[in-house]
Amino acid sequence: MKKIQNIIGLLSLLFLLVACTKAEDSDVVKVGIRSSEIKTWEYIKEQAAKENIHLELVTFSAQYDPNQALAEGEVDINAFQHVAYLNLFNENNGTDLQAIGTTIMAPIGLYSNQYKRIEDIKDGAKIAVPNDPSNWGRALLLLQEYNLLTVTDNFDGNGGEDRIQDNPKNLTIVPVDGATTPRVMEDTDFAIINNGVAVEAGLLLKDAIIHENETAKPFINVIVAKPEDKDNAKLKKIVEIYQRKETADFVSNISKGNYIPVNMSLDELATWKTFYSY
């Protein structure tokens, strides 16, 4: 009889341990990120802990899309992408992942070894741009924002030689591999360079002649959740922590000004498609 009581007691203890483990797990929010975001999210993790929110940072390599992990329930939220990328993922995969808050913009910029001002862009200037459709389109939009050219009426965000409607300065657009854009500045007048590529080449955003700003809504980075979690109070608190001024100062400092913290309402962000309508 005593042996049976011991067994029952042991089973009860195991049940309690499992129950406690599940309760603890439910208090943990798993955040899918890329390694480039680790310092920022370690800071967010520290701040969230003060609010009794415990984050587990799950870092994904370039070979695995954090959106897939989110859709499959491996993480609770992710933070690595801009709005246009999220929209394309949903479209291609039949998912409905939702932006629940803005974070930063990692702007592309126009750089030159020879020139310092936008007024130096003369007729016939050669401008290198990344040749993948997304960033090529992004480059054309940057040039349009500064009235250097106009994209076609049916522009969908993707670049191409046929996506330019008006080119009053007869600019020569030279598409090249995005990773080589800093090097081809030797052979062109200007180059439009992605933020990460520029940093690797020793260029800072302050070195850019012009660069994207918050008007480029499709390219603002966001925190993303599954649709059933978009109104989750705990996740909203994480967004609020990210959007604090103290966090913005931290991000600006560690990125040396290369990232622009963005605190924009979801209603305003939802108008991003009008960015393509000129």
N, C-alpha and C positions, 0 to 999 in steps of 0.2 A: 504493500500500500504506500509506503514511504517512497519507494522508487517511482511509482506512478505520479505521486505528488511532485516529486523532483522534476519529472519529465514535463508535467503540466506547467510547472513554474518556469522551466527553461524555455518552453514554447511561448509562454506569455511574455518573457523577457525579450525573445527574438522578435515577437510581434511588435512590441513597443519600440525596439530599435529600428525596425523597418519603417514604422509609422513616423518616427522622429526624422529618419533620413529623408522620407518623402516630403515632410513638412519643410525641412531645411532646403531641399532641392527647389521647392516651389517659391522660396524666397530669393532664389538666385535668378538674375536675368542674364542670359547668354547673349553676348554681343559679337556679331561677325564683323571682322575688320581686316584690312590689309596691314602689312607690317609698317607701312609709312605713317599709319595713324596711331601706332602703339603708344607714343609718348603722350599724345592728347588724351587717349582713353585711359591710360594709367592715372592721369590727373582726374578725369571724370570719375573714375572708380573710387578714388580717395574721397572726393566730394560727396558722392552718392552714399558711401558708407556712413557718413555723418548723418544722413537722412534715413538710416536703416534700410538702404537699398543695396544689395550685394550683387556686384557685377562679376561675371566670368568672361574674360576676353578670349575669343576664339579667333586665331589668326589664320587666314587662308592664303595660300600661294596663288600666283597668277593663273595656275592651271585649273583652279576650282572657283566657280562663281558663287560668292556669298548669297546671291539671290536664290540659287538652287537650294542651298542649305536652309535658308529661311522658309522657302516653300515646303520643304520636306520636314520642317520642325526641328532641325538640328540646332538652330539658334532662335532667339525670341525677337531680335531686331538685328539690323545690320547698318553700317555706316561706312560707305566707301564710294558711292556713285552720285552722279548728277542726275537731274530729272529726265533729261533726254535718254540717258542709258536705261533708267528704270522703265520709261515708257516703251522703249524698244524691247526690253526683256519681257514685259507683260504681253506685248503684241505677239512676240514670237513663240511664247510658251503657254499662252492661254491662262495666265495667272492674273491676279488682281492685287498685287502687293501695293501697299499704300505708304506714301510719304507722310510722316507724322511731325516733322520739324526740319528746319533748315540748319545747316552747320557752317560750312565755309564755301568759298569759291577759290579754286586754284587757277587763276587766269592765264590764258595764253597771251603772249605779247609780241610786239614787233620790235626786233632788235637789228642793230647794224654795227659793223666795225668802222664805218666811214662817216656816218651821219648821226646827228643828235636830236633833230627836231622834225616834227611832222611836215613842216614847211620845206624840208629838204627832199621830199618825195617829188621828183620832177617828172615831166612827161617821159614815158617810155621806161621808167625805172623797173628793174628786175626784182621781183619779190618771191622768195622761196616759201612754199607752204607744205605742210605734211600731206602726203598723197593718199592716206586712207580717207574714205568718203566722209566720215564723221568730222574729223579734224580739218579736212579741207573745207568743208562747209562752215565750220566754226571760224576758220580764217577769213573766208569771204564775208561772213557777218561782221567780223571785227572791222574789216576795211570799209564795209557799208556804214557801220556806225559812225565812222569818221569821214563820211561823204567822199570816199575815194573811188567807190564803184557802187553799182546797184545790182542786186540779184534778181533772178526772174520771178515773175508773179506766182508761179507754181512751185516756188522753192520749198523743199521739204526738210532742209537742214543738212542734206548731204551735198558735198562739193562735186565739181566736175567742170570741164572746160566749157560746157554748154549751160552752166548755171549763172553766167554773168550776162546781165541785160544791157547795162550801160557801163562804159569804161572810159570816162572823159579824159583821163590822163594817159590812155593807151598803155596801162601798166602791163608788163609781161609777167604773168603768173607762172612760176616754175615749180611743179609738184615734185617732191623728193621724199625719200624715206624719212619719216619723222625723226628718227634717231640721228640722222645726219644733218639736220637743219642748222645746228651751230657751226658745223664745218663748212657748209656751202656759203656761209656769209663771205668767204674769201672770193667767191665767184659771182655773187649777186650783190645788189645794193642793200637789200634788206632780207630778213627771214622772219617768218612767224613761227614761234617755237613754243611747244607745250611747256607748262610749268615745271614738271618733273625733269624733262630733258634739259631745260635751261639751268636748273639747279645743279644737275650733274655736270654741266659744262662750266660751272662757276659763275653763272649769270643770276642776278637777283631781279625781282620784279621792278625795283627802282631803276634798273638799267634799261628797262623797256621804254621805247619812244611813246608807244600807246599800248594799252592793254584792256582786257575786258573789265567790266565793272558789274554792279548788281543789276543793270538793265538786261544783261544776258541771262535771263531767268532759266532757260533750259539747262544751263551749265552750273547752276547752284547745287552744291552737294546736300544730301538729305539723309535723315535717319528714317529707316523704312521698317514697317511691321506688316504682319498678315492682316487682312481686312477685318477679321473679327477682333483684333487687338488695337485697332486704331484709336479707340477711346479709352484704353486702359490707363487708369490714373497713375500707376507706377511708371509706365513708359512715358507718359506726359511729363512726369517729374524729371525723368532723365533728360528729356528735351529742354526743360526749363533750366536745369543745371548747365547744360551745354551752352545755352544762350545767355548766360550771365556775363556781365562785363568782365568779371575776374577771369572767366574762361577765355573770353575774347582776347584779353591782354596776354594770357598764357600762350595761346595759339600764335598770336602775332610775334611774340618774343622768340619762341622755339623755331618758328619758320623764317625768322629774320625778315618778316614782312611779305613773304611770298604767298601766304594764304590770307584771304580777306574774310574775316568772320562775318556771317550773314544771319541776322535775326529778322526774318520776314514771315508774315502771316501766311498760313496755307491758302487763304482766300486770294491773297495777292499773287502767290506762287502759281495758283491754278490758272492765271491769265497768261502763262508762259507761251502758249501757242500764238498769241498776238505778236510775239517777237518776230515771227516769220512774215507778218503782214505789213508790208510797206507800200 
